[in-house]
Amino acid sequence: MQHRYTNGLTAAALAAAAATLSLAACQTASGAPAHTASTPRAAAVTVSGAVTERAAEATGSAEVTGSAEVTGSASATRSVSAASAVSFSPVAARTTSSTTPACAAKALKATAYEASVRPRGTGTGAAIVQFKNVSSAACVLRGHPTVAGAGNGSPQRTVPLKVTPKGKASTVRLAPGGKAWLKLTFVQVQGEADGYCVSGAKPSVYPTLVVGLPSAGKHQVALDEGVFAECDDKVTATAVSAVKPA
């Protein structure tokens, strides 16, 4: 009789635990926020029952201690493990683009010819210098030039000319075969024969000029016809441009 009574108490404890679990599940289903109900998690239930038999002095009794521990819920709190977590960065994906390099001196072929628009006089007046990309890769030019007269056509015997920059510099990208230009306007020689300078100085005559561009080297150029005749060793120079000047 004592064992049957004990087993009955154990069964009662299990039934009470099951009722507690059912009540907790109902409360969770009815009280959980709508956004968590869509991701239910299985509840973990631990039922522990302990039956302690105590000697009854008169009628005999058994003390039953039992607990039903319910862990988990219908995802009241959402947890994502580190292994399955996915993070998204709001920062846009980086794109790396290589900068087109400056044109090397050897990548350029420089030529010069007399400009159609030039100061009145008998000297050179103005000249256009053309740069052509003769390499197989794109490159860039930028800036105002340096200018020097080459004595007897030799770059080693140059006479620097004072350059007055004209206009704003901008970067010019040259594809293979592409061209860019700048214009040099001199202090014009006046008169006939050897001519004269308004300043009273003697005109200078250079078979070639040495024209340099920032990061693109120096280039010796000759006019397609004649020589460079100018006064005062001064020149006004535009920045290199993708638009051919007149």
N, C-alpha and C positions, 0 to 999 in steps of 0.2 A: 504493500500500500504506500509505503514511503516513497519508492521509486516512481510509481505512477503519479504521485502528487508532484514530485519534482519535475518530471517530464511535462506535466501539464503546465507548470509555471513557466518552464522554458518556452513552450509553444506560445504561451500568452505574451511573453516578452517579445518574441519574434513578430507576433501579430501587431503588437503596439508599435514596434519599429516600422513595420510596413505601412501602418496607418500614418505615422509621422511623415514618412517619405512621400506618401501620396498627397498629404496635405501641403507639404513644401513644394511639390511639383505644381500643384494647382495654383498656389499663391504666386509662384514664379511666372507661370504662363499667363495669369491674369494681370499681374502687376508690373511685368517687365516692360520697358519702353519699346515702342514699335520697331525702332531701328536695331534692337538687339535680338528681337524674337526671330529674325530671319536667319540667325546663325546660332542655332542651339548647340549646346555641348552636353555630352552625356554626363549625368550626375554620378559621382562616385559615392557609394554607400558603404559604410563600415558598421556592422552590427556586432556589438560585443555583449555577451550575456554571462553573467556570473551568478551561480547559485551557491549559496553558502548554507550549508546545513548546520543548524544549531540545535543543540539538544533542548527539547522542550521539557520544562519542569513538570508541567501537568498534562497538557494536551499535545505537545509536540508542534513545532512550527518550522518553517523554512524561510530565510530572508533572501529575497531575490533582488539583486541589483543588476540593472540592465541599462544600456544606453544605445541609442541609434544615432550615429554621427553621419550627418549628410554633408558631403563636400561637393562643390560644383553647383552650377545653376544653368538655366537656359541662357547662358552667355550674358549675365548681368554685367560682367566685366570682360571685355575682349582682350585677349593676349595673343600676340604674334611672336613666335619663337624667332631667335636671331637667325636660325638657319633658313627660315622661310620668309624673313622680312625683305621687302623690296623698297628701296628708297628712290625717290625721283627728285632730281635737282631742278629748281626753277630757272637756273642759269642756262641760257642758250648754249648749244654746243659750240665749242670753239672751232674756228676755221683758221687755218694757217695759210697765209699766202706769201710766196717769196717775192721780195722786192726786185724789180728789174734793175740790174747794175748799170752804173755809168759806162758810157762808151769808152773803151780803151782807145788809145791813140792809133793802134794798128787796125782797129775796126772801122776807121773813118778814112775816106778819101776827100780831101779838101781842094776845091778849085775856086777861082775868082774871075769876075768879069766886071766891066764898067757898068754902073747903074744907069738906067735911062733917065731917072730924075736926079739931077745933081745941080750944085751951085753954078752960076754962070762964070765962065773963065776959060782958060786954055789948059789948065792942069787936069788931073784925074777927076777931081771933084768928088766923086763917090764911087764906091765899089760894093758889089754883092759877093759875099763868101758863102759858098755852098758846102755842106757836109753830107756825105752819103755813107750809109752803113753798108760796108762791103763784107761784113761777117755773116755767119749763118744764124746768129741769135739776136734777139731784140736787145736794145740798150737805150739809155736816156741821156739827153743833153740838157743843160740848164745854165743860165747866167750870161753875164756880159763878158766880152773877151778882153784879153790883153793884146796889145798890138805893138810890134816893133819893126823897124825897117832893117832889112838884112843888107849889110854893106857888101857890095859886089856879089850879091846872091848868097852869102854865107851866113847861116844862123849864128855862128860863133862871133860874128862882128856886127851885132845888132845895135840899133839905136832905139831905145824905148820911146814910144810916142805917148803923150799925155792923153788918156782916154776919158771922155765925158760920157757916162752911161745915159742912155735914153730909153725910157719905157720901163715897165715892170717885168721882171724875170719870171718865167714859168717853165715847168718841166715839159720837155718834148720827148715823147717816146718814138724811137725809130725801129720799125720792123726791118728785117733784112731787106736791103734795097731801098729803104726809106730815106728821105732827104729833109734837111732843115737848113735855114738860112739866117744870116745876119747882115746888116748894112753898115758900112763905114763911110762917114761923110767927113771929108778933109777941109782944111782951110785952103781955098782955091788959089791956084797960081793965075796971075793976070798977065796980059800983054802977049807979045809975039816972041818968036825965037826962044831964048832961055827963060823969058818971062820975068816977073818980079812978084814980090809979096807986098801986100798993102802995109804990113807992119814994118817994112824996110829990110827984113831979113832976106837972105838968099834962099831961093827954092831948093828943096831937097828932092833928090831923085833916087828911088830904090827899085832895083830889078824885081825884088820879091819882098813880101812881108811875112813875118812870123806871127801867126794868130793863135792864141791859146784860149782854151775854155776850161772852167773849173772841173777837175777830175777827169778831163778828156784829153790831156796832153797839148802839145804845141805843134802847129802845122805850118809848113812853109808853102806859100802860095804865090803864083805869078799871074798877072793879067793874061787873058787869052790873046790880047793885042796890046802892045806898048808896055810902059813902065808906070810905077806909082810916082807921080809928081805932086808935091804938096808943100804947104808953107807952115812954118812955126812948129813942126812936129807935134801937131795937135790933131785929134780925131774924135768925132762923136760916133758912138757905137750903140746900136740897138742890141737887146738880148737875143739869143738864138731863138728862132721861132719856126713853127710848122707852116706859117704863111709866108710865101715868097714876097719880099718887098720889091718895089719898083726902082 
